[in-house]
Amino acid sequence: MKKYIFLFFVLCVAAGFAAADDEGIGLSAGLEFGIGIVEDEDVSPYLMPMLIYENSFLDETLDVYAELDYTLGFTKELNEDGDEVNPQSMYIDLMVGYNLGLGDASTLSFILENEFDEIVFTPVSMLTGIFTPAVKFNHEFDFGSLYAQIGLPITYYDIEDADSTTGLDFTLGWSSAFGLGIEAKICTLLSPGDDAGYSGFEATISYEAESIYAEVETVIPKEIDIEGIKITPEFDYSFGKFTFYIKCEFANIGVDGGSVSVTPALGVKYSF
């Protein structure tokens, strides 16, 4: 799998160089350092290098996005053999979208995305992936753009005898002409049948002005007492080809008998 992932990135970068202009080739490299904290006792620092490629081709009718993150934890955990190891995991996101223009102000997009949401190497080996075909409609107004998207996320596992799950997501969003962005997403589960129905809500509020970007993302699952609410504020500042950011994730909010985890992180990205 690593060979095909590397080949995908090479092809994307090569295509980017072929279509490069003054704005660069669409490739970014970054490094993030964070610390997971639970009740000020359980502290888990980590380091995460990342590689991101994003570009459009064929007069912006074809969008390509690829992201590779590798997380190395500095705490020691016991693996299946009872040995102490540093936790290591990977996140991969691959997306291709085709944009069909409908007049001067509307666009219909067909999207295929596959996230390897959790590839854990140690202390145990496991993989969770999410494949999502989606359709998105966007219309430009004088006050900004409104968009709606329907996605069909299919979550799969590498665990033996584990069934995959299929959902249906509805997203509505507004990107204003003055930098404000609002997005709301309703998540439902289609299968397995016993758990079908509403499964959660996500909301993101963002603001962008010149070199500054800020957002607050909130995830509210159906079973708050089991999964907990997650809130993540983030602030970015761009200077030349560098982007510096700081964020803090508050997770497990509202879990019965659980503790709120806080994960502050800071990072930097460089765009080529």
Long-range contacts (C-beta under 8 A, 24 or more apart in sequence): 5-68, 5-92, 8-66, 8-94, 9-51, 9-53, 9-66, 9-68, 12-53, 12-55, 12-64, 12-66, 13-53, 15-55, 15-57, 15-64, 16-53, 16-55, 19-55, 19-57, 24-241, 24-271, 24-272, 25-55, 25-272, 26-53, 26-54, 26-55, 26-272, 27-51, 27-52, 27-53, 27-271, 27-272, 28-52, 28-53, 28-54, 28-243, 28-269, 28-270, 28-271, 28-272, 29-269, 29-270, 29-272, 30-243, 30-267, 30-268, 30-269, 30-270, 31-267, 31-268, 32-265, 32-266, 32-267, 33-265, 33-266, 33-267, 34-263, 34-264, 34-265, 34-266, 35-263, 35-264, 35-265, 36-261, 36-262, 36-263, 37-261, 37-262, 37-263, 37-264, 38-259, 38-260, 38-261, 38-262, 39-259, 43-75, 44-73, 44-74, 44-75, 45-73, 45-74, 45-75, 46-71, 46-72, 46-73, 46-74, 47-71, 47-72, 47-74, 48-72, 48-267, 50-269, 52-269, 60-99, 61-98, 61-99, 61-100, 61-101, 62-96, 62-97, 62-98, 62-99, 63-95, 63-96, 63-97, 63-98, 63-99, 63-109, 64-95, 64-96, 64-97, 65-93, 65-94, 65-95, 65-96, 65-97, 66-93, 66-94, 66-95, 67-91, 67-92, 67-93, 68-92, 77-122, 77-123, 78-123, 79-122, 79-123, 79-124, 80-123, 80-124, 85-122, 85-123, 86-122, 87-120, 87-122, 87-123, 88-120, 88-121, 88-122, 89-118, 89-119, 89-120, 89-121, 90-116, 90-119, 90-121, 91-115, 91-116, 91-117, 91-118, 91-119, 92-116, 92-119, 97-136, 105-139, 105-140, 105-141, 106-137, 106-138, 106-139, 106-140, 107-137, 107-138, 107-139, 108-135, 108-136, 108-137, 109-135, 109-136, 109-137, 109-138, 110-134, 110-135, 111-135, 111-136, 111-149, 111-151, 117-155, 126-157, 126-158, 126-159, 127-157, 127-158, 128-155, 128-156, 128-157, 128-158, 129-155, 129-156, 129-157, 130-154, 130-155, 130-156, 131-156, 132-169, 134-169, 136-171, 142-177, 143-176, 143-177, 144-174, 144-175, 144-176, 144-177, 144-178, 144-180, 145-174, 145-175, 146-172, 146-173, 146-174, 147-171, 147-172, 147-173, 147-174, 147-175, 148-172, 148-173, 149-173, 163-192, 165-189, 165-191, 165-192, 165-195, 166-190, 166-191, 167-199, 179-207, 179-208, 179-209, 180-205, 180-206, 180-207, 181-205, 181-206, 181-207, 181-208, 181-215, 182-206, 197-222, 198-222, 211-237, 211-238, 211-239, 212-236, 212-237, 212-238, 213-237, 213-238, 224-253, 224-254, 224-255, 225-254, 225-255, 225-256, 226-255, 226-256, 227-255, 228-252, 228-253, 228-254, 228-255, 228-258, 228-260, 229-253, 229-254, 241-270, 241-271, 241-272, 242-268, 242-269, 242-270, 242-271, 243-268, 243-269, 243-270, 243-271, 244-268, 245-269
